[in-house]
Amino acid sequence: MNIIENKSFQGERPLFASNNVQLENVKIYTGESALKESNNVNAINCVFMGKYPFWHNSHTVIDDSLFTEGGRAAIWYCDDLRMVNTRVEAPKMFREIDGLYIQNVKLTDAQECTWWCKNVEFKDVEVNNGDYIFKNCENIKIDNLTLQGNYSFQYTKNVEIRNSYLKTKDAFWNTENVTVYDSVIEGEYLGWHSKNLRLVNCIIAGTQPLCYAQNLIMENCEMKEDADLAFEYSSLIAEIKGSIASIKNPRSGEILADNIGEIIIDENCKKPGDCLIKVKDEVNV
């Protein structure tokens, strides 16, 4: 492997179509597409300040590096990319990537990040300003993600999340086959129009959660006081530890909780309208 160390580059495509190269302590200054169309690139202790450095690349490793704000839209149309121990200050990272592994990474301005990607794994990752993260992605595994950013996981498929804290409004809309374990989800309008969303040992906060959901499963979950008007027009099986502030017009299934503040079943309830709602062992509806 060709080693390039302690150098800097700028301008248009300075390392275009590089193959089998290792960058050590390299700085990419203002310019575009520094490593476009490259294969088998390792970047260690590097700084990326120019736009679009990794486009149409295969087999890339990025370790202990920095993407400044100027290094925006840095990694698109790639396969087999691994990023570890890295700080990303630039928005619009990760588009149309097949095989994306991220560990011990901090994304400080993750607007429009990770779109149309598949076979994705995030571990020990912190995300801020992450509006619309994971849009239209599939086959995702996540462990210990801290997320601040709204509209996350929209239109995703086949997702597993563990041990995470998600502060995100309008999360998991139009998703399919998502399971979340041992996590906290804070944000309004959670999981609308989802299919096969499963929440296990989770804490849910925010108004009007889990409406229009199909085949929603909740196991040993908690719902905060502001998680009111829940389950409107949803089909579900839910076991809630503690209280539910209010339930409105669930479509079908069964809900079990220790306490329920209010049950609203009115003329707008959609068929079959036969959801069984239980408080402890007593059937209320």
C-alpha positions as CSV (number, residue, x, y, z in Angstrom):
1,M,0.0,0.0,0.0
2,N,1.3,3.4,-1.0
3,I,1.7,5.7,2.1
4,I,1.2,9.4,1.9
5,E,2.1,11.2,5.1
6,N,2.5,14.7,6.5
7,K,1.2,16.4,3.3
8,S,-1.6,18.8,2.3
9,F,-3.7,19.0,-0.9
10,Q,-6.2,21.5,-2.3
11,G,-8.1,22.3,-5.4
12,E,-10.0,20.0,-7.8
13,R,-9.4,16.2,-7.5
14,P,-5.8,16.2,-6.2
15,L,-5.9,12.4,-5.4
16,F,-8.5,11.3,-8.0
17,A,-8.8,7.6,-8.6
18,S,-6.2,6.6,-6.0
19,N,-5.9,2.9,-5.3
20,N,-4.3,1.1,-2.3
21,V,-3.2,4.2,-0.5
22,Q,-2.8,5.1,3.1
23,L,-3.0,8.7,4.2
24,E,-1.4,9.6,7.5
25,N,-1.6,13.1,9.0
26,V,-2.8,14.5,5.7
27,K,-4.9,17.8,5.3
28,I,-7.3,18.3,2.4
29,Y,-7.9,22.0,2.1
30,T,-10.5,24.0,0.0
31,G,-11.5,22.3,-3.2
32,E,-13.6,19.4,-4.4
33,S,-13.6,15.7,-4.8
34,A,-10.1,15.0,-3.4
35,L,-10.4,11.2,-3.5
36,K,-13.2,10.7,-5.9
37,E,-13.4,7.3,-7.6
38,S,-10.7,5.8,-5.3
39,N,-10.5,2.2,-3.9
40,N,-8.8,0.7,-0.8
41,V,-8.1,4.0,1.0
42,N,-7.1,4.2,4.6
43,A,-7.2,7.8,6.2
44,I,-5.6,8.1,9.6
45,N,-5.3,11.3,11.6
46,C,-6.5,13.4,8.6
47,V,-8.4,16.6,8.3
48,F,-10.9,17.2,5.5
49,M,-11.8,20.8,4.8
50,G,-12.9,20.6,1.1
51,K,-16.2,19.4,-0.3
52,Y,-17.0,15.9,-1.6
53,P,-13.7,14.2,-0.7
54,F,-15.1,10.6,-0.9
55,W,-17.5,10.0,-3.8
56,H,-18.0,6.8,-5.7
57,N,-15.4,5.0,-3.6
58,S,-15.0,1.3,-2.4
59,H,-13.3,-0.1,0.7
60,T,-12.5,3.0,2.7
61,V,-11.4,3.3,6.3
62,I,-11.3,6.6,8.2
63,D,-9.8,6.7,11.6
64,D,-9.0,9.4,14.2
65,S,-9.9,12.2,11.7
66,L,-11.9,15.4,11.4
67,F,-14.3,16.7,8.8
68,T,-14.7,20.5,9.3
69,E,-17.8,22.4,8.2
70,G,-16.3,22.9,4.7
71,G,-16.0,19.1,4.2
72,R,-19.8,18.9,3.6
73,A,-21.5,16.1,1.6
74,A,-18.2,14.2,2.1
75,I,-19.2,10.6,1.6
76,W,-21.7,9.7,-1.2
77,Y,-22.2,6.7,-3.5
78,C,-19.8,4.4,-1.7
79,D,-19.7,0.8,-0.6
80,D,-17.8,-0.7,2.3
81,L,-16.9,2.3,4.4
82,R,-15.7,2.2,8.0
83,M,-15.4,5.3,10.2
84,V,-14.1,5.2,13.8
85,N,-12.9,7.7,16.4
86,T,-13.7,10.6,14.2
87,R,-15.4,14.0,14.6
88,V,-17.7,15.3,11.8
89,E,-18.7,18.9,11.9
90,A,-20.1,18.9,8.3
91,P,-23.7,18.3,7.3
92,K,-25.1,16.0,4.6
93,M,-22.8,13.1,5.3
94,F,-23.4,9.5,4.0
95,R,-25.7,9.2,1.0
96,E,-26.4,6.0,-1.0
97,I,-23.8,3.8,0.8
98,D,-24.0,0.0,0.9
99,G,-22.0,-1.2,3.9
100,L,-21.5,1.6,6.4
101,Y,-19.9,1.0,9.8
102,I,-19.6,3.9,12.3
103,Q,-18.1,3.6,15.8
104,N,-17.1,6.2,18.4
105,V,-18.0,9.0,16.1
106,K,-19.5,12.5,17.0
107,L,-21.6,14.3,14.3
108,T,-22.1,17.8,15.5
109,D,-24.2,19.1,12.6
110,A,-25.9,16.0,11.1
111,Q,-28.5,17.7,9.0
112,E,-29.7,15.4,6.1
113,C,-27.3,12.7,7.2
114,T,-27.4,9.0,6.2
115,W,-29.9,9.0,3.4
116,W,-30.7,6.0,1.1
117,C,-28.1,3.8,2.8
118,K,-28.3,0.1,3.4
119,N,-26.5,-2.4,5.6
120,V,-25.6,0.3,8.2
121,E,-24.2,-0.1,11.7
122,F,-23.8,2.7,14.3
123,K,-22.1,2.0,17.7
124,D,-21.3,4.5,20.4
125,V,-22.3,7.5,18.2
126,E,-23.5,11.0,19.2
127,V,-25.6,13.0,16.8
128,N,-26.6,16.6,17.1
129,N,-28.8,18.7,14.8
130,G,-29.7,15.5,13.1
131,D,-32.9,16.4,11.3
132,Y,-34.0,13.7,8.9
133,I,-31.2,11.3,9.7
134,F,-31.5,7.8,8.3
135,K,-34.2,8.8,5.7
136,N,-35.1,5.9,3.4
137,C,-32.4,3.6,4.8
138,E,-32.7,-0.2,5.3
139,N,-31.0,-3.0,7.3
140,I,-29.8,-0.9,10.2
141,K,-28.2,-1.9,13.5
142,I,-27.7,0.6,16.3
143,D,-26.2,0.3,19.8
144,N,-25.7,3.3,22.1
145,L,-26.8,6.1,19.9
146,T,-27.5,9.6,21.4
147,L,-29.6,11.5,18.9
148,Q,-30.9,15.1,18.9
149,G,-32.7,15.8,15.7
150,N,-36.3,15.7,14.4
151,Y,-37.9,13.6,11.7
152,S,-35.5,10.7,12.2
153,F,-35.8,7.2,10.7
154,Q,-38.5,8.2,8.2
155,Y,-39.3,5.5,5.6
156,T,-36.7,3.1,7.1
157,K,-37.0,-0.7,6.9
158,N,-35.5,-3.5,9.0
159,V,-34.0,-1.6,11.9
160,E,-32.7,-2.7,15.3
161,I,-31.9,-0.2,18.0
162,R,-30.5,-0.9,21.5
163,N,-29.5,1.1,24.6
164,S,-30.1,4.5,23.0
165,Y,-31.5,8.0,23.8
166,L,-33.5,9.5,21.0
167,K,-34.7,13.1,21.4
168,T,-36.6,13.4,18.1
169,K,-40.0,14.7,17.0
170,D,-41.9,12.8,14.2
171,A,-39.6,9.8,14.5
172,F,-40.2,6.4,12.8
173,W,-42.9,7.7,10.4
174,N,-43.8,5.2,7.6
175,T,-41.3,2.7,8.9
176,E,-41.4,-1.1,8.5
177,N,-40.0,-3.8,10.7
178,V,-38.3,-1.6,13.4
179,T,-37.5,-2.9,16.9
180,V,-36.2,-0.7,19.7
181,Y,-34.8,-2.2,23.0
182,D,-34.0,-0.6,26.3
183,S,-34.1,2.9,25.0
184,V,-35.7,6.3,25.7
185,I,-37.6,8.1,22.9
186,E,-38.6,11.7,23.6
187,G,-40.6,13.6,21.0
188,E,-44.1,14.3,19.7
189,Y,-46.0,12.2,17.2
190,L,-43.8,9.0,17.4
191,G,-44.2,6.2,14.9
192,W,-47.2,7.4,12.9
193,H,-48.1,5.2,9.9
194,S,-45.5,2.6,11.0
195,K,-45.8,-1.1,10.2
196,N,-44.5,-3.8,12.6
197,L,-42.9,-1.4,15.1
198,R,-41.9,-3.2,18.3
199,L,-40.8,-1.4,21.5
200,V,-39.3,-3.4,24.3
201,N,-38.4,-2.0,27.7
202,C,-38.6,1.5,26.4
203,I,-39.6,4.9,27.9
204,I,-41.9,7.0,25.6
205,A,-42.5,10.8,26.0
206,G,-44.3,13.3,23.9
207,T,-47.9,14.0,22.8
208,Q,-49.9,11.8,20.4
209,P,-47.6,8.9,20.1
210,L,-48.0,5.8,18.0
211,C,-51.1,6.7,15.9
212,Y,-52.1,5.1,12.6
213,A,-49.7,2.3,13.4
214,Q,-50.2,-1.2,12.1
215,N,-49.2,-4.3,14.2
216,L,-47.6,-2.2,16.9
217,I,-46.1,-4.2,19.8
218,M,-45.1,-2.7,23.1
219,E,-43.5,-4.9,25.8
220,N,-42.9,-3.7,29.4
221,C,-42.7,0.0,28.3
222,E,-43.3,3.2,30.2
223,M,-45.2,6.2,29.0
224,K,-44.6,9.7,30.5
225,E,-47.4,12.0,31.5
226,D,-47.1,14.1,28.3
227,A,-47.6,10.9,26.1
228,D,-51.3,11.6,25.8
229,L,-53.9,10.9,23.1
230,A,-52.0,7.7,22.3
231,F,-52.8,5.0,19.7
232,E,-55.4,6.8,17.6
233,Y,-56.4,4.5,14.7
234,S,-53.7,1.9,15.6
235,S,-53.8,-1.9,15.7
236,L,-51.6,-3.0,18.6
237,I,-50.7,-5.3,21.5
238,A,-49.3,-3.1,24.3
239,E,-48.2,-3.9,27.9
240,I,-47.5,-0.7,29.7
241,K,-45.7,-0.5,33.1
242,G,-47.3,2.4,35.0
243,S,-49.9,4.8,33.7
244,I,-51.1,6.0,30.3
245,A,-52.3,9.6,30.4
246,S,-55.0,9.1,27.7
247,I,-55.9,6.7,24.9
248,K,-57.9,7.8,21.8
249,N,-59.8,5.6,19.4
250,P,-57.5,2.7,19.0
251,R,-58.6,0.5,16.0
252,S,-58.0,-3.0,17.3
253,G,-55.9,-5.2,19.6
254,E,-55.3,-5.1,23.3
255,I,-53.8,-2.5,25.8
256,L,-52.8,-3.4,29.3
257,A,-51.6,-0.8,31.8
258,D,-51.5,-0.3,35.6
259,N,-53.5,2.9,35.3
260,I,-55.2,4.9,32.5
261,G,-56.1,8.6,32.9
262,E,-58.7,8.8,30.2
263,I,-60.1,6.6,27.5
264,I,-61.7,8.4,24.5
265,I,-63.9,6.3,22.2
266,D,-66.1,8.4,20.1
267,E,-68.1,8.4,16.8
268,N,-64.8,8.8,14.8
269,C,-63.4,5.5,15.9
270,K,-62.6,3.4,12.8
271,K,-63.7,-0.2,12.3
272,P,-63.3,-2.8,13.8
273,G,-63.1,-0.5,16.9
274,D,-62.8,-3.5,19.2
275,C,-59.5,-2.8,21.0
276,L,-59.6,-4.4,24.5
277,I,-58.3,-1.9,27.1
278,K,-57.5,-3.3,30.5
279,V,-56.5,-1.7,33.8
280,K,-54.8,-4.4,35.8
281,D,-57.3,-7.3,35.6
282,E,-60.4,-5.2,35.1
283,V,-61.8,-4.6,31.6
284,N,-62.8,-1.0,31.1
285,V,-63.9,-1.2,27.4
